[in-house]
């Protein structure tokens, strides 16, 4: 697999990178720009805070289908994806939220965070490594542990993105303590 190859034969990395289609690097640049935009404090609408989880879910599902869709382990890979997504979603959805919601403007005030960037890079790396692994050793899709690991990784990334977003989606439903308060007549 790619990681073993790079550890044991680091010189193999250059031909692998050279063989990567140019569009992959363009995709990476776009994803990095998206992740970097999350580093600064900003406001966003419901549609905007829903876009990243939607895009990353699409990348996750397409990665799972493209890597494992034609395998005899297809059903078990879907089960592993769903379980991992549900577990990550359940764990993240209950967490604390540093964001605030302004009901008057219908906008979220989002603190800057490196987490989305790390998650975006993580899902890209999984897709890239799996693509290289399967190009070098197509028989890996016949191995149950590999299939389960890949499907669970993709599912976990989806669960993390959707879990983080679900905390935002609930903010407008919470009492005013979770929202930005409009100043009173004395500016308080």
C-alpha positions, 0 to 999 in steps of 0.5 A: 500500500502507498504508506508502506511504499513511501516509508520503505521506498521514499524515492517512489513518491516522486513518480507517484506524484508525477503520475497524478492527473493535473486536475487532482492538484487543482481540486486540492488547491480549491479544497485548501482555499475552502479550508483556509477561508474557515480560519478567520471569523466570519458570518454565514447564512444557513445555506452557506454553513450547510454547503461544506458538509454537503460537499464533503459528504458528496466527496465521501460517498463518491470516494466510497462508490468509486473505490468499493462499488464493484467489490464483492464487499459492497454491502459490508462497505455500506454498513461500515460507512453508515455505522462510522458516519452515525457514530461520528455524527452522534459524538460531534452533534452533542458537543459545545458550539462556539458559534452564535446565531443572530436571529435578526439578520438570520446569520451565524457568527462563526469563529475561525477554526483550523478544524475544517481545513484539517478535515478537508485535507484528511478526506482528500488524503484518504481519497488520494491514498486509496486511489493510488493503493488501488491503482497499484494493487487492485486486488485490495478491494477483495480484502475485507479489512481494507474495504472496512477501513476505507469505508469507515474512514469515509463514513467517519469524515461525513459524520464529523462534517455533518455532526459539526454542522448539526450543532449550527443547525440547532442554534436558531432553535435554542433560547436567546442565550445561544443567540446574539442579543440585539442591544436594548434601548441603553445599548445593553 
